[in-house]
Amino acid sequence: MDQSEFEKTIEEFQKIEDARDQLWDRAKVLIEKGFEVEAYILILATWNFARFRYFMKNFDLREFQEVINRVNPIFKKLENTQFENTDFAKNIVATDIKYIYDQLKKIAEQTGASKIMALKNSKLFVMWDTEIRKIYKIDNKGDADDYIQFLIKMQEYFKAIKWIDKTPPLAKAIDEYNYVIADRNRGLRKIKSRQRLAARQ
């Protein structure tokens, strides 16, 4: 990955996703103010709305709170851990991350789980979605082992990026890069689909 290409892509994200990114910042403030569950629901409803509307049919707020209570001690344990300095292959780190992911996946599915994790610790966790899993050739079922492998892939793919003391943290910047690339791919598929439709007419 080239530094210049990475930075240009991040700038593109800021232009196309400014409003949604502001919601991210507001959700971070909610967490700081003690409204953690509300922050997660805000992000799931705005950053994962395509799936959120489906699992909201059976959404249990009490269960959601219980899961958050279970994972928070592990989040606390990892609060000073950073993406670029972490060996995700280490059993103790991987075990903690997989526990958090598995618990959250039960209530928010694979994409929502990664968004909650990244919101809680933007310095450590990289988000993903169906399109991003497709780009990196990861099974869309997205189990905990898949997520660990994704983090390892992200470290390898972006290892040349210099991102010391920059905002956002590298893990969040990688998500912004991935989002733009995924968005381009979705756009290309729509164009090709319209072209195929036009050719049949």
N, C-alpha and C positions, 0 to 999 in steps of 0.2 A: 504494500500500500504506500503510495506516494504522499508525502506531507502536504504538498500544495493541493493535490486532488482532494484529500481529506478535508482540509480547511475550506476549500471552495464549496464542497458539498454541505458542510455544516452551515455556511452562510446561506446557502439555498434553503435549508430547512428553516432558518430564522425568518426568511421572507414568506415562505408558503404556509408556515404553521405558527405564526406569531400569536394568534388568538388562543389556540389550543395550548401553546406553551405557557401562556399566562395562567391558564387553569391549573397547570402543573405547579407553578409557583404558589398559587393560592392554596393548593392542596398541601404543599409543604408547610405553609404557615399554619394551616389547620392542625397538622400534627404537632407543631411546636406549641400550639395553644391547648393541646390536650384533646382535640376532636379527631382522634385517629380513625375511627370507623367511618366517620363522615367524610374524611379525606379520601379514604379508599373507595367509598361508594361514588364520590364525585369523579374520580379518575376512571373507574370502571364504566360509569355512565357516559363519559365523554370521550375517553380514549379507547374504549372497548365496547362501544354501544351496539355493534352488530350482534355480538353474542350476549351482551348484558340483558337485552330485552327478553331473551329466551330463558336464561336461568333466573331472572327476576320472578318468573311465574311461580317458582318453588323456593324463592329466597326466604331464608329464615334468619332474621336479624340476631336472634339469641345465639344460634349456632355460629354465625359469623363472628360474633363477639368472643365466643368461647374459643374458637380457633385462633383468633388474634391473641388472646390471653396465653394460649399454649405456645405460640411461636415467639412471642416477645422476649422471653429470656434468652432464646438463641439469637435473635436479632441483637440483643444487648451484648451478647458475647462477641458478636462479629462487628460491632459498631465502628471500631477503629481499623478494620480490615479494608484494604483497597484493592481494586481489581488488578492494577498493574504489578502489585507486589505479592500476589497470592498464588500459591501452587495449588491449583484446583484438583490436581491428582492426589494430593495428600488425603489420606483416609479421614482424618478428623475434620478437616475443612469440608470435604465432600459430604461427609455424613451429616454435618450440621445443615448444609445448604439443601441437601435432599430431603431432610426432615421438614424444613420450612416449606419447600416447594410442594411436597406431597400433601401437607396439611392444607395449604392454600389452594391447591388444584382441586380439592374436594368441593370447595365452595365457590371457586372463580374460574375453573378450567385452566388449561395450560397457558394461554395468553394472559389472562387476568392475573394468574399467580405471579408471573414475571413482572407485571406492572406494579402490583402491590410491593413486591420485593424491591424493585428499583426505586419506588417512591420512598420506602422506608430507609434504604441505604443506596443513594445514587452514586456513591463512590465504589460500590462493589458489584452490584447486579446490573446486567444488561438485559433489556426487554427483548422479547421476540413476539412474532405473530405468525400466522399461516404462511404469508408470503416470504417472510424472512427465513423461516424454517426451510421453505422451498429453495431459496437462494443458496443456502449452505448445505443442502441435501441432508436434512434431518427429518426423521419420521414425524409426520404431523401429529401423531398421538402424543408426542412430547412428554415422555415420562421423565422422572427425576434424573436418570442416567443420561438421557438425551440432553437435558439442560446443562449438566456438568460438561458433557462433550462440546456443547455449544460455547460455553465460557472458555474452554480450552482452545477451541477454534478461533474465537475472537482474539485471545491473547496472541496466538500465532499470526493471524492475518494482519493485526494492527501493531505488531511488535516494533516496527520502525518509527511509529508516530511519537513525536516529542510533545508532551502535553503536561509540563510541570507548572503547577500553580495557575492553571487556566480554568476558566468557567465556560461551560459546565464541566464537571469532573469527566475524566476520560470515558468511564463506563456509559455515562449519559450521552457524551459526544458520539460514541460508537453507535448508540441507538439512533441518534439523529441521522447519522450517515446511512445506516441500514434502512431507515424509514424512507429517505429520499430515493435510494436505489429501488426499494420495493414499490414505491409510488410510480417510478418510471416504468417498471415492469408491468404494473397493472395498466398504466396508460397505453403501453405498446400492445397489450393483449386486446384492449378495447378497440384500438385502431385496426388491428388485424381482423377482429371480429366484424367490424363495420365494412371492411374491404371485402371479406368473404361474402357478407350479406349482399353487398352491392353487385358483386360478380354473378350472383345467382339471379338477379332481377333482369 
